[in-house]
């Protein structure tokens, strides 16, 4: 896997907390990867919840349509 050099700016307090990390680039890369995966999971969870809400609404509408038929001896 290739690399790309970035010049980033961090708050002084945060940069100070990285001072003792032997491989800052790897540490930051892992932190960014974890955050991006967390955001992707949150988006997927939101999309899935919305899909479930739509499916439940469709199920309720279908059940209402069939309520009148259910008593007809079918």
PDB file with SEQRES, HELIX, SHEET and CRYST1 records, atoms N, CA, C and O in Angstrom:
SEQRES   1 A   74  UNK UNK UNK UNK UNK UNK UNK UNK UNK UNK UNK UNK UNK          
SEQRES   2 A   74  UNK UNK UNK UNK UNK UNK UNK UNK UNK UNK UNK UNK UNK          
SEQRES   3 A   74  UNK UNK UNK UNK UNK UNK UNK UNK UNK UNK UNK UNK UNK          
SEQRES   4 A   74  UNK UNK UNK UNK UNK UNK UNK UNK UNK UNK UNK UNK UNK          
SEQRES   5 A   74  UNK UNK UNK UNK UNK UNK UNK UNK UNK UNK UNK UNK UNK          
SEQRES   6 A   74  UNK UNK UNK UNK UNK UNK UNK UNK UNK                          
HELIX    1 AA1 UNK A   12  UNK A   18  1                                   7    
HELIX    2 AA2 UNK A   24  UNK A   70  1                                  47    
CRYST1    1.000    1.000    1.000  90.00  90.00  90.00 P 1           1          
ATOM      1  N   UNK A   1       0.848  -1.171   0.000  1.00  0.00           N  
ATOM      2  CA  UNK A   1       0.000   0.000   0.000  1.00  0.00           C  
ATOM      3  C   UNK A   1       0.896   1.238   0.000  1.00  0.00           C  
ATOM      4  O   UNK A   1       1.846   1.326   0.778  1.00  0.00           O  
ATOM      5  N   UNK A   2       0.588   2.185  -0.874  1.00  0.00           N  
ATOM      6  CA  UNK A   2       1.379   3.402  -0.970  1.00  0.00           C  
ATOM      7  C   UNK A   2       1.063   4.367   0.158  1.00  0.00           C  
ATOM      8  O   UNK A   2       0.126   4.171   0.932  1.00  0.00           O  
ATOM      9  N   UNK A   3       1.848   5.380   0.226  1.00  0.00           N  
ATOM     10  CA  UNK A   3       1.629   6.406   1.246  1.00  0.00           C  
ATOM     11  C   UNK A   3       1.517   7.759   0.569  1.00  0.00           C  
ATOM     12  O   UNK A   3       1.943   7.944  -0.571  1.00  0.00           O  
ATOM     13  N   UNK A   4       0.941   8.688   1.287  1.00  0.00           N  
ATOM     14  CA  UNK A   4       0.798  10.054   0.813  1.00  0.00           C  
ATOM     15  C   UNK A   4       1.157  10.962   1.980  1.00  0.00           C  
ATOM     16  O   UNK A   4       0.608  10.826   3.074  1.00  0.00           O  
ATOM     17  N   UNK A   5       2.047  11.855   1.750  1.00  0.00           N  
ATOM     18  CA  UNK A   5       2.499  12.752   2.807  1.00  0.00           C  
ATOM     19  C   UNK A   5       1.500  13.906   2.959  1.00  0.00           C  
ATOM     20  O   UNK A   5       1.090  14.527   1.979  1.00  0.00           O  
ATOM     21  N   UNK A   6       1.123  14.173   4.209  1.00  0.00           N  
ATOM     22  CA  UNK A   6       0.225  15.279   4.532  1.00  0.00           C  
ATOM     23  C   UNK A   6       0.884  16.188   5.557  1.00  0.00           C  
ATOM     24  O   UNK A   6       1.663  15.740   6.399  1.00  0.00           O  
ATOM     25  N   UNK A   7       0.567  17.442   5.472  1.00  0.00           N  
ATOM     26  CA  UNK A   7       0.992  18.399   6.478  1.00  0.00           C  
ATOM     27  C   UNK A   7      -0.265  18.801   7.233  1.00  0.00           C  
ATOM     28  O   UNK A   7      -1.128  19.486   6.685  1.00  0.00           O  
ATOM     29  N   UNK A   8      -0.372  18.379   8.489  1.00  0.00           N  
ATOM     30  CA  UNK A   8      -1.568  18.684   9.263  1.00  0.00           C  
ATOM     31  C   UNK A   8      -1.216  19.572  10.439  1.00  0.00           C  
ATOM     32  O   UNK A   8      -0.060  19.651  10.856  1.00  0.00           O  
ATOM     33  N   UNK A   9      -2.228  20.236  10.964  1.00  0.00           N  
ATOM     34  CA  UNK A   9      -2.063  21.090  12.131  1.00  0.00           C  
ATOM     35  C   UNK A   9      -2.956  20.546  13.238  1.00  0.00           C  
ATOM     36  O   UNK A   9      -4.141  20.286  13.032  1.00  0.00           O  
ATOM     37  N   UNK A  10      -2.363  20.379  14.412  1.00  0.00           N  
ATOM     38  CA  UNK A  10      -3.106  19.882  15.570  1.00  0.00           C  
ATOM     39  C   UNK A  10      -3.035  20.897  16.693  1.00  0.00           C  
ATOM     40  O   UNK A  10      -2.077  21.664  16.782  1.00  0.00           O  
ATOM     41  N   UNK A  11      -4.042  20.907  17.551  1.00  0.00           N  
ATOM     42  CA  UNK A  11      -3.940  21.757  18.743  1.00  0.00           C  
ATOM     43  C   UNK A  11      -2.720  21.345  19.574  1.00  0.00           C  
ATOM     44  O   UNK A  11      -2.360  20.168  19.613  1.00  0.00           O  
ATOM     45  N   UNK A  12      -2.103  22.294  20.219  1.00  0.00           N  
ATOM     46  CA  UNK A  12      -0.879  22.063  20.989  1.00  0.00           C  
ATOM     47  C   UNK A  12      -1.051  20.932  21.997  1.00  0.00           C  
ATOM     48  O   UNK A  12      -0.175  20.076  22.115  1.00  0.00           O  
ATOM     49  N   UNK A  13      -2.148  20.914  22.712  1.00  0.00           N  
ATOM     50  CA  UNK A  13      -2.401  19.904  23.736  1.00  0.00           C  
ATOM     51  C   UNK A  13      -2.435  18.508  23.115  1.00  0.00           C  
ATOM     52  O   UNK A  13      -1.885  17.564  23.682  1.00  0.00           O  
ATOM     53  N   UNK A  14      -3.073  18.375  21.962  1.00  0.00           N  
ATOM     54  CA  UNK A  14      -3.178  17.088  21.293  1.00  0.00           C  
ATOM     55  C   UNK A  14      -1.813  16.652  20.739  1.00  0.00           C  
ATOM     56  O   UNK A  14      -1.435  15.486  20.856  1.00  0.00           O  
ATOM     57  N   UNK A  15      -1.099  17.575  20.151  1.00  0.00           N  
ATOM     58  CA  UNK A  15       0.242  17.269  19.634  1.00  0.00           C  
ATOM     59  C   UNK A  15       1.155  16.821  20.777  1.00  0.00           C  
ATOM     60  O   UNK A  15       1.971  15.916  20.601  1.00  0.00           O  
ATOM     61  N   UNK A  16       1.021  17.442  21.931  1.00  0.00           N  
ATOM     62  CA  UNK A  16       1.823  17.063  23.089  1.00  0.00           C  
ATOM     63  C   UNK A  16       1.543  15.636  23.538  1.00  0.00           C  
ATOM     64  O   UNK A  16       2.451  14.935  23.984  1.00  0.00           O  
ATOM     65  N   UNK A  17       0.309  15.210  23.423  1.00  0.00           N  
ATOM     66  CA  UNK A  17      -0.057  13.842  23.817  1.00  0.00           C  
ATOM     67  C   UNK A  17       0.520  12.810  22.856  1.00  0.00           C  
ATOM     68  O   UNK A  17       0.643  11.637  23.208  1.00  0.00           O  
ATOM     69  N   UNK A  18       0.872  13.233  21.653  1.00  0.00           N  
ATOM     70  CA  UNK A  18       1.476  12.330  20.670  1.00  0.00           C  
ATOM     71  C   UNK A  18       2.999  12.267  20.798  1.00  0.00           C  
ATOM     72  O   UNK A  18       3.639  11.421  20.174  1.00  0.00           O  
ATOM     73  N   UNK A  19       3.570  13.144  21.590  1.00  0.00           N  
ATOM     74  CA  UNK A  19       5.025  13.285  21.668  1.00  0.00           C  
ATOM     75  C   UNK A  19       5.731  11.967  21.965  1.00  0.00           C  
ATOM     76  O   UNK A  19       6.801  11.711  21.411  1.00  0.00           O  
ATOM     77  N   UNK A  20       5.162  11.127  22.824  1.00  0.00           N  
ATOM     78  CA  UNK A  20       5.824   9.875  23.219  1.00  0.00           C  
ATOM     79  C   UNK A  20       5.494   8.700  22.309  1.00  0.00           C  
ATOM     80  O   UNK A  20       5.991   7.597  22.537  1.00  0.00           O  
ATOM     81  N   UNK A  21       4.683   8.901  21.302  1.00  0.00           N  
ATOM     82  CA  UNK A  21       4.347   7.812  20.377  1.00  0.00           C  
ATOM     83  C   UNK A  21       5.511   7.620  19.409  1.00  0.00           C  
ATOM     84  O   UNK A  21       5.933   8.572  18.753  1.00  0.00           O  
ATOM     85  N   UNK A  22       6.036   6.392  19.314  1.00  0.00           N  
ATOM     86  CA  UNK A  22       7.203   6.168  18.448  1.00  0.00           C  
ATOM     87  C   UNK A  22       6.894   6.328  16.959  1.00  0.00           C  
ATOM     88  O   UNK A  22       7.738   6.822  16.212  1.00  0.00           O  
ATOM     89  N   UNK A  23       5.711   5.925  16.518  1.00  0.00           N  
ATOM     90  CA  UNK A  23       5.361   6.029  15.103  1.00  0.00           C  
ATOM     91  C   UNK A  23       4.065   6.839  14.990  1.00  0.00           C  
ATOM     92  O   UNK A  23       2.974   6.278  14.888  1.00  0.00           O  
ATOM     93  N   UNK A  24       4.206   8.133  15.010  1.00  0.00           N  
ATOM     94  CA  UNK A  24       3.043   9.020  14.995  1.00  0.00           C  
ATOM     95  C   UNK A  24       2.182   8.811  13.752  1.00  0.00           C  
ATOM     96  O   UNK A  24       0.954   8.840  13.835  1.00  0.00           O  
ATOM     97  N   UNK A  25       2.814   8.602  12.612  1.00  0.00           N  
ATOM     98  CA  UNK A  25       2.064   8.421  11.367  1.00  0.00           C  
ATOM     99  C   UNK A  25       1.154   7.206  11.450  1.00  0.00           C  
ATOM    100  O   UNK A  25      -0.015   7.279  11.071  1.00  0.00           O  
ATOM    101  N   UNK A  26       1.678   6.093  11.941  1.00  0.00           N  
ATOM    102  CA  UNK A  26       0.864   4.878  12.058  1.00  0.00           C  
ATOM    103  C   UNK A  26      -0.260   5.076  13.062  1.00  0.00           C  
ATOM    104  O   UNK A  26      -1.388   4.634  12.842  1.00  0.00           O  
ATOM    105  N   UNK A  27       0.056   5.743  14.166  1.00  0.00           N  
ATOM    106  CA  UNK A  27      -0.952   5.993  15.194  1.00  0.00           C  
ATOM    107  C   UNK A  27      -2.081   6.853  14.647  1.00  0.00           C  
ATOM    108  O   UNK A  27      -3.255   6.550  14.860  1.00  0.00           O  
ATOM    109  N   UNK A  28      -1.730   7.928  13.942  1.00  0.00           N  
ATOM    110  CA  UNK A  28      -2.731   8.828  13.369  1.00  0.00           C  
ATOM    111  C   UNK A  28      -3.518   8.112  12.274  1.00  0.00           C  
ATOM    112  O   UNK A  28      -4.735   8.276  12.186  1.00  0.00           O  
ATOM    113  N   UNK A  29      -2.846   7.326  11.446  1.00  0.00           N  
ATOM    114  CA  UNK A  29      -3.536   6.588  10.382  1.00  0.00           C  
ATOM    115  C   UNK A  29      -4.571   5.642  10.975  1.00  0.00           C  
ATOM    116  O   UNK A  29      -5.688   5.553  10.467  1.00  0.00           O  
ATOM    117  N   UNK A  30      -4.213   4.937  12.042  1.00  0.00           N  
ATOM    118  CA  UNK A  30      -5.157   4.017  12.679  1.00  0.00           C  
ATOM    119  C   UNK A  30      -6.329   4.775  13.298  1.00  0.00           C  
ATOM    120  O   UNK A  30      -7.470   4.318  13.223  1.00  0.00           O  
ATOM    121  N   UNK A  31      -6.058   5.924  13.904  1.00  0.00           N  
ATOM    122  CA  UNK A  31      -7.128   6.729  14.494  1.00  0.00           C  
ATOM    123  C   UNK A  31      -8.092   7.231  13.418  1.00  0.00           C  
ATOM    124  O   UNK A  31      -9.307   7.205  13.612  1.00  0.00           O  
ATOM    125  N   UNK A  32      -7.560   7.680  12.303  1.00  0.00           N  
ATOM    126  CA  UNK A  32      -8.400   8.158  11.199  1.00  0.00           C  
ATOM    127  C   UNK A  32      -9.207   7.002  10.630  1.00  0.00           C  
ATOM    128  O   UNK A  32     -10.399   7.151  10.363  1.00  0.00           O  
ATOM    129  N   UNK A  33      -8.571   5.853  10.443  1.00  0.00           N  
ATOM    130  CA  UNK A  33      -9.267   4.668   9.925  1.00  0.00           C  
ATOM    131  C   UNK A  33     -10.424   4.274  10.840  1.00  0.00           C  
ATOM    132  O   UNK A  33     -11.527   4.000  10.367  1.00  0.00           O  
ATOM    133  N   UNK A  34     -10.175   4.246  12.136  1.00  0.00           N  
ATOM    134  CA  UNK A  34     -11.207   3.880  13.105  1.00  0.00           C  
ATOM    135  C   UNK A  34     -12.372   4.876  13.066  1.00  0.00           C  
ATOM    136  O   UNK A  34     -13.535   4.473  13.113  1.00  0.00           O  
ATOM    137  N   UNK A  35     -12.066   6.155  12.981  1.00  0.00           N  
ATOM    138  CA  UNK A  35     -13.117   7.181  12.942  1.00  0.00           C  
ATOM    139  C   UNK A  35     -13.943   7.056  11.670  1.00  0.00           C  
ATOM    140  O   UNK A  35     -15.169   7.160  11.718  1.00  0.00           O  
ATOM    141  N   UNK A  36     -13.287   6.834  10.527  1.00  0.00           N  
ATOM    142  CA  UNK A  36     -14.013   6.693   9.266  1.00  0.00           C  
ATOM    143  C   UNK A  36     -14.913   5.456   9.276  1.00  0.00           C  
ATOM    144  O   UNK A  36     -16.034   5.494   8.768  1.00  0.00           O  
ATOM    145  N   UNK A  37     -14.416   4.355   9.860  1.00  0.00           N  
ATOM    146  CA  UNK A  37     -15.228   3.143   9.958  1.00  0.00           C  
ATOM    147  C   UNK A  37     -16.418   3.363  10.883  1.00  0.00           C  
ATOM    148  O   UNK A  37     -17.519   2.886  10.609  1.00  0.00           O  
ATOM    149  N   UNK A  38     -16.198   4.081  11.972  1.00  0.00           N  
ATOM    150  CA  UNK A  38     -17.283   4.411  12.908  1.00  0.00           C  
ATOM    151  C   UNK A  38     -18.366   5.230  12.201  1.00  0.00           C  
ATOM    152  O   UNK A  38     -19.558   4.967  12.365  1.00  0.00           O  
ATOM    153  N   UNK A  39     -17.947   6.212  11.422  1.00  0.00           N  
ATOM    154  CA  UNK A  39     -18.911   7.040  10.676  1.00  0.00           C  
ATOM    155  C   UNK A  39     -19.664   6.205   9.646  1.00  0.00           C  
ATOM    156  O   UNK A  39     -20.869   6.380   9.467  1.00  0.00           O  
ATOM    157  N   UNK A  40     -18.960   5.295   8.967  1.00  0.00           N  
ATOM    158  CA  UNK A  40     -19.615   4.436   7.973  1.00  0.00           C  
ATOM    159  C   UNK A  40     -20.640   3.525   8.647  1.00  0.00           C  
ATOM    160  O   UNK A  40     -21.731   3.324   8.114  1.00  0.00           O  
ATOM    161  N   UNK A  41     -20.301   2.974   9.809  1.00  0.00           N  
ATOM    162  CA  UNK A  41     -21.252   2.129  10.540  1.00  0.00           C  
ATOM    163  C   UNK A  41     -22.475   2.938  10.971  1.00  0.00           C  
ATOM    164  O   UNK A  41     -23.601   2.446  10.899  1.00  0.00           O  
ATOM    165  N   UNK A  42     -22.260   4.166  11.412  1.00  0.00           N  
ATOM    166  CA  UNK A  42     -23.378   5.012  11.831  1.00  0.00           C  
ATOM    167  C   UNK A  42     -24.295   5.313  10.642  1.00  0.00           C  
ATOM    168  O   UNK A  42     -25.518   5.292  10.780  1.00  0.00           O  
ATOM    169  N   UNK A  43     -23.701   5.595   9.466  1.00  0.00           N  
ATOM    170  CA  UNK A  43     -24.523   5.845   8.277  1.00  0.00           C  
ATOM    171  C   UNK A  43     -25.303   4.600   7.880  1.00  0.00           C  
ATOM    172  O   UNK A  43     -26.477   4.688   7.521  1.00  0.00           O  
ATOM    173  N   UNK A  44     -24.656   3.442   7.942  1.00  0.00           N  
ATOM    174  CA  UNK A  44     -25.328   2.186   7.590  1.00  0.00           C  
ATOM    175  C   UNK A  44     -26.460   1.894   8.573  1.00  0.00           C  
ATOM    176  O   UNK A  44     -27.536   1.453   8.171  1.00  0.00           O  
ATOM    177  N   UNK A  45     -26.218   2.138   9.844  1.00  0.00           N  
ATOM    178  CA  UNK A  45     -27.246   1.910  10.870  1.00  0.00           C  
ATOM    179  C   UNK A  45     -28.445   2.819  10.630  1.00  0.00           C  
ATOM    180  O   UNK A  45     -29.588   2.378  10.749  1.00  0.00           O  
ATOM    181  N   UNK A  46     -28.199   4.077  10.295  1.00  0.00           N  
ATOM    182  CA  UNK A  46     -29.278   5.019  10.003  1.00  0.00           C  
ATOM    183  C   UNK A  46     -30.060   4.580   8.776  1.00  0.00           C  
ATOM    184  O   UNK A  46     -31.290   4.612   8.776  1.00  0.00           O  
ATOM    185  N   UNK A  47     -29.352   4.170   7.730  1.00  0.00           N  
ATOM    186  CA  UNK A  47     -30.022   3.725   6.503  1.00  0.00           C  
ATOM    187  C   UNK A  47     -30.844   2.469   6.758  1.00  0.00           C  
ATOM    188  O   UNK A  47     -31.954   2.338   6.243  1.00  0.00           O  
ATOM    189  N   UNK A  48     -30.308   1.550   7.548  1.00  0.00           N  
ATOM    190  CA  UNK A  48     -31.023   0.318   7.860  1.00  0.00           C  
ATOM    191  C   UNK A  48     -32.271   0.610   8.692  1.00  0.00           C  
ATOM    192  O   UNK A  48     -33.328   0.031   8.442  1.00  0.00           O  
ATOM    193  N   UNK A  49     -32.162   1.486   9.663  1.00  0.00           N  
ATOM    194  CA  UNK A  49     -33.320   1.851  10.488  1.00  0.00           C  
ATOM    195  C   UNK A  49     -34.408   2.473   9.621  1.00  0.00           C  
ATOM    196  O   UNK A  49     -35.588   2.170   9.802  1.00  0.00           O  
ATOM    197  N   UNK A  50     -34.033   3.328   8.692  1.00  0.00           N  
ATOM    198  CA  UNK A  50     -35.010   3.953   7.798  1.00  0.00           C  
ATOM    199  C   UNK A  50     -35.669   2.901   6.906  1.00  0.00           C  
ATOM    200  O   UNK A  50     -36.877   2.951   6.674  1.00  0.00           O  
ATOM    201  N   UNK A  51     -34.890   1.962   6.414  1.00  0.00           N  
ATOM    202  CA  UNK A  51     -35.450   0.893   5.579  1.00  0.00           C  
ATOM    203  C   UNK A  51     -36.435   0.052   6.384  1.00  0.00           C  
ATOM    204  O   UNK A  51     -37.482  -0.338   5.866  1.00  0.00           O  
ATOM    205  N   UNK A  52     -36.114  -0.227   7.634  1.00  0.00           N  
ATOM    206  CA  UNK A  52     -37.034  -0.983   8.486  1.00  0.00           C  
ATOM    207  C   UNK A  52     -38.321  -0.193   8.725  1.00  0.00           C  
ATOM    208  O   UNK A  52     -39.412  -0.764   8.715  1.00  0.00           O  
ATOM    209  N   UNK A  53     -38.197   1.112   8.940  1.00  0.00           N  
ATOM    210  CA  UNK A  53     -39.399   1.943   9.145  1.00  0.00           C  
ATOM    211  C   UNK A  53     -40.285   1.917   7.905  1.00  0.00           C  
ATOM    212  O   UNK A  53     -41.505   1.790   8.012  1.00  0.00           O  
ATOM    213  N   UNK A  54     -39.670   2.039   6.723  1.00  0.00           N  
ATOM    214  CA  UNK A  54     -40.460   1.995   5.484  1.00  0.00           C  
ATOM    215  C   UNK A  54     -41.126   0.638   5.301  1.00  0.00           C  
ATOM    216  O   UNK A  54     -42.291   0.567   4.909  1.00  0.00           O  
ATOM    217  N   UNK A  55     -40.398  -0.437   5.582  1.00  0.00           N  
ATOM    218  CA  UNK A  55     -40.962  -1.780   5.438  1.00  0.00           C  
ATOM    219  C   UNK A  55     -42.108  -1.987   6.419  1.00  0.00           C  
ATOM    220  O   UNK A  55     -43.124  -2.586   6.065  1.00  0.00           O  
ATOM    221  N   UNK A  56     -41.959  -1.505   7.634  1.00  0.00           N  
ATOM    222  CA  UNK A  56     -43.026  -1.639   8.627  1.00  0.00           C  
ATOM    223  C   UNK A  56     -44.263  -0.867   8.184  1.00  0.00           C  
ATOM    224  O   UNK A  56     -45.386  -1.344   8.352  1.00  0.00           O  
ATOM    225  N   UNK A  57     -44.067   0.312   7.624  1.00  0.00           N  
ATOM    226  CA  UNK A  57     -45.198   1.105   7.136  1.00  0.00           C  
ATOM    227  C   UNK A  57     -45.898   0.376   5.993  1.00  0.00           C  
ATOM    228  O   UNK A  57     -47.128   0.329   5.948  1.00  0.00           O  
ATOM    229  N   UNK A  58     -45.129  -0.186   5.079  1.00  0.00           N  
ATOM    230  CA  UNK A  58     -45.714  -0.947   3.971  1.00  0.00           C  
ATOM    231  C   UNK A  58     -46.482  -2.155   4.499  1.00  0.00           C  
ATOM    232  O   UNK A  58     -47.557  -2.473   3.992  1.00  0.00           O  
ATOM    233  N   UNK A  59     -45.941  -2.829   5.508  1.00  0.00           N  
ATOM    234  CA  UNK A  59     -46.627  -3.978   6.109  1.00  0.00           C  
ATOM    235  C   UNK A  59     -47.951  -3.554   6.743  1.00  0.00           C  
ATOM    236  O   UNK A  59     -48.959  -4.246   6.602  1.00  0.00           O  
ATOM    237  N   UNK A  60     -47.947  -2.417   7.441  1.00  0.00           N  
ATOM    238  CA  UNK A  60     -49.192  -1.927   8.056  1.00  0.00           C  
ATOM    239  C   UNK A  60     -50.234  -1.602   6.988  1.00  0.00           C  
ATOM    240  O   UNK A  60     -51.411  -1.929   7.136  1.00  0.00           O  
ATOM    241  N   UNK A  61     -49.790  -0.958   5.917  1.00  0.00           N  
ATOM    242  CA  UNK A  61     -50.724  -0.615   4.834  1.00  0.00           C  
ATOM    243  C   UNK A  61     -51.285  -1.869   4.179  1.00  0.00           C  
ATOM    244  O   UNK A  61     -52.478  -1.927   3.884  1.00  0.00           O  
ATOM    245  N   UNK A  62     -50.458  -2.855   3.952  1.00  0.00           N  
ATOM    246  CA  UNK A  62     -50.905  -4.114   3.357  1.00  0.00           C  
ATOM    247  C   UNK A  62     -51.882  -4.827   4.289  1.00  0.00           C  
ATOM    248  O   UNK A  62     -52.890  -5.368   3.833  1.00  0.00           O  
ATOM    249  N   UNK A  63     -51.596  -4.831   5.572  1.00  0.00           N  
ATOM    250  CA  UNK A  63     -52.497  -5.463   6.545  1.00  0.00           C  
ATOM    251  C   UNK A  63     -53.848  -4.764   6.556  1.00  0.00           C  
ATOM    252  O   UNK A  63     -54.883  -5.423   6.656  1.00  0.00           O  
ATOM    253  N   UNK A  64     -53.852  -3.423   6.454  1.00  0.00           N  
ATOM    254  CA  UNK A  64     -55.119  -2.675   6.410  1.00  0.00           C  
ATOM    255  C   UNK A  64     -55.915  -3.053   5.164  1.00  0.00           C  
ATOM    256  O   UNK A  64     -57.135  -3.209   5.228  1.00  0.00           O  
ATOM    257  N   UNK A  65     -55.232  -3.197   4.040  1.00  0.00           N  
ATOM    258  CA  UNK A  65     -55.912  -3.569   2.793  1.00  0.00           C  
ATOM    259  C   UNK A  65     -56.559  -4.947   2.904  1.00  0.00           C  
ATOM    260  O   UNK A  65     -57.637  -5.177   2.356  1.00  0.00           O  
ATOM    261  N   UNK A  66     -55.911  -5.847   3.603  1.00  0.00           N  
ATOM    262  CA  UNK A  66     -56.415  -7.218   3.716  1.00  0.00           C  
ATOM    263  C   UNK A  66     -57.385  -7.404   4.870  1.00  0.00           C  
ATOM    264  O   UNK A  66     -58.013  -8.458   4.970  1.00  0.00           O  
ATOM    265  N   UNK A  67     -57.530  -6.403   5.755  1.00  0.00           N  
ATOM    266  CA  UNK A  67     -58.449  -6.535   6.892  1.00  0.00           C  
ATOM    267  C   UNK A  67     -59.877  -6.828   6.427  1.00  0.00           C  
ATOM    268  O   UNK A  67     -60.563  -7.656   7.025  1.00  0.00           O  
ATOM    269  N   UNK A  68     -60.319  -6.172   5.391  1.00  0.00           N  
ATOM    270  CA  UNK A  68     -61.684  -6.369   4.902  1.00  0.00           C  
ATOM    271  C   UNK A  68     -61.880  -7.739   4.290  1.00  0.00           C  
ATOM    272  O   UNK A  68     -62.992  -8.265   4.293  1.00  0.00           O  
ATOM    273  N   UNK A  69     -60.830  -8.316   3.771  1.00  0.00           N  
ATOM    274  CA  UNK A  69     -60.908  -9.612   3.102  1.00  0.00           C  
ATOM    275  C   UNK A  69     -60.845 -10.762   4.107  1.00  0.00           C  
ATOM    276  O   UNK A  69     -61.401 -11.834   3.869  1.00  0.00           O  
ATOM    277  N   UNK A  70     -60.174 -10.536   5.214  1.00  0.00           N  
ATOM    278  CA  UNK A  70     -59.920 -11.596   6.186  1.00  0.00           C  
ATOM    279  C   UNK A  70     -61.216 -12.231   6.693  1.00  0.00           C  
ATOM    280  O   UNK A  70     -61.230 -13.428   6.981  1.00  0.00           O  
ATOM    281  N   UNK A  71     -62.272 -11.487   6.808  1.00  0.00           N  
ATOM    282  CA  UNK A  71     -63.530 -12.012   7.315  1.00  0.00           C  
ATOM    283  C   UNK A  71     -64.393 -12.617   6.248  1.00  0.00           C  
ATOM    284  O   UNK A  71     -65.501 -13.054   6.559  1.00  0.00           O  
ATOM    285  N   UNK A  72     -63.963 -12.672   5.016  1.00  0.00           N  
ATOM    286  CA  UNK A  72     -64.770 -13.192   3.899  1.00  0.00           C  
ATOM    287  C   UNK A  72     -64.622 -14.689   3.694  1.00  0.00           C  
ATOM    288  O   UNK A  72     -65.069 -15.212   2.673  1.00  0.00           O  
ATOM    289  N   UNK A  73     -64.010 -15.388   4.630  1.00  0.00           N  
ATOM    290  CA  UNK A  73     -63.859 -16.825   4.519  1.00  0.00           C  
ATOM    291  C   UNK A  73     -62.725 -17.284   3.659  1.00  0.00           C  
ATOM    292  O   UNK A  73     -62.683 -18.448   3.262  1.00  0.00           O  
ATOM    293  N   UNK A  74     -61.796 -16.399   3.358  1.00  0.00           N  
ATOM    294  CA  UNK A  74     -60.647 -16.823   2.538  1.00  0.00           C  
ATOM    295  C   UNK A  74     -59.684 -17.574   3.382  1.00  0.00           C  
ATOM    296  O   UNK A  74     -58.648 -18.020   2.889  1.00  0.00           O  
TER     297      UNK A  74                                                      
END                                                                             
